[in-house]
Structures are given as C-alpha cells and as structure tokens.
Amino acid sequence: MKEFCVLIDNGHGYETPGKCSPSYFKRRIYEWEYTRKIAKALSDKLTQNGIRNILITPETSDITLSERARRVNEYCKTYNCIMISIHCNASQMDNTGTGFEVWTTKKQTNSDDLADLFVETFKEIMPGYLCRGHREYNWTILWLSNCPCVLTENFFMNNFKDVDFLLSDDGFNKIVMMHYRTIQKYIKNNGIKILKDPTWHKHVTRL
C-alpha cells in the first residue's frame, strides 16, 4: 500500500501581473508571497505531526499549470496523494467580494469529499466570516491531476477588511489551521494510517 502524502501547491509566481492588492491600499497582499507563506507554515505543521507532505512549487517564479500537474502525477506514482492548491481571491470591483471558497472539477469526483470538509472546517474555525461554499470549475491544475485535489481561495486581496484579517496573526494562523484540520479529518474519515517517521522529509526527492 502506498504511503499517504499531502501535495501542497501555492498561488502564482512573483512575475504574474495583477495578483496583488491595489496600489492605493495601505496594506497590500501579493499572492505569490502570501500563499507561499501559508504553504510553508502548513507544511511545517504537517511535518511536526508526522504527516508526509511535499511543496510542489518551491520556486518563487511562476510555474506553468501543466508542469504543476505533471509534478503532482509523478508523486502519485509513489504515494497515495491528495493535492491542495492555495490561493487568494479578488473581485472585479474593490471591496465587493469577501470570504472563502473551495473548488473542484465539475460533476461528482473523488475530490468532493475533501472540498466539503474544507467548507465544514472553515465554518468551525471562522464562524463570523462568509463561506462562499464548494464550487466547481475545470481549472487546469484540478483537471489534470490524478488524485483528489482542491483549490482554496482564501479571502479577497482587494478588500480592505479581508487584507487586514489575512495579515493579522489571528487570520494567518486560522487559515493555516483550517487547512491542517481539514487534512486531519480527511485522514480520519478515510482510515488512512500515518507512518510517523520523523526523518522522512530528509529523503524526499524533488521533481
């Protein structure tokens, strides 16, 4: 039986235009930077608890979606994987969109249970914030990946209140914990056995 592994993807690279808060915001989020911070914190949390995980896009430059999916599928040959792609959202008009949403591909898939767990956990950890729910679209990274996979959109980069929340210690920690607890629930619900080898991360081959 293949060992369980969480594959963590993060938002766009630093050179991708438009993936940031408006220039007139006093406090700004750059998606490439913030989502990598979330991904690293989540990875550290999983590692501390003996859960194998791999950051599939450690680069700061943008990596094509097809290449991201190729990396996912290569790891799937060795491990029993789930994949989580971490992003921040934006609306067409500033300060109109808010909250959290999670995406899977269209129709019933083996990713839906994972997405529904994200919705459940978000409501538990952040009950005062808007949950926009489980949505479906054939985003390339989801469509091409050969394992249960979701894309999370964690609040809006062009909403003053959302940015303040995300940049606060409380907001950051809740986002990380929401992802971590969802993974814990998925492991429990699927009867997955975790082999707690504290040295596993020293032997991961990066693709």
C-alpha positions, 0 to 999 in steps of 0.5 A: 500500500502506498504511503499517504502524502499531502501535495501542497501547491501555492498561488502564482509566481512573483512575475504574474501581473495583477495578483496583488492588492491595489496600489492605493491600499495601505496594506497590500497582499501579493499572492505569490508571497502570501500563499507561499507563506501559508504553504510553508507554515502548513507544511511545517505543521504537517511535518511536526505531526508526522504527516508526509507532505511535499511543496510542489512549487518551491520556486518563487517564479511562476510555474506553468499549470501543466508542469504543476500537474505533471509534478503532482502525477509523478508523486502519485506514482509513489504515494497515495496523494491528495493535492491542495492548491492555495490561493487568494481571491479578488473581485472585479470591483474593490471591496465587493467580494469577501470570504472563502471558497473551495473548488473542484472539477465539475460533476461528482469526483473523488475530490468532493469529499475533501472540498466539503470538509474544507467548507465544514472546517472553515465554518468551525474555525471562522464562524463570523466570516462568509463561506462562499461554499464548494464550487466547481470549475475545470481549472487546469491544475484540478483537471489534470491531476490524478488524485483528489485535489482542491483549490482554496481561495482564501479571502479577497486581496482587494478588500480592505477588511479581508487584507487586514484579517489575512495579515493579522496573526489571528487570520494567518494562523486560522487559515493555516489551521483550517487547512491542517484540520481539514487534512486531519479529518480527511485522514480520519474519515478515510482510515488512512494510517500515518507512518510517523517517521520523523526523518522522512522529509530528509529523503524526499526527492524533488521533481 
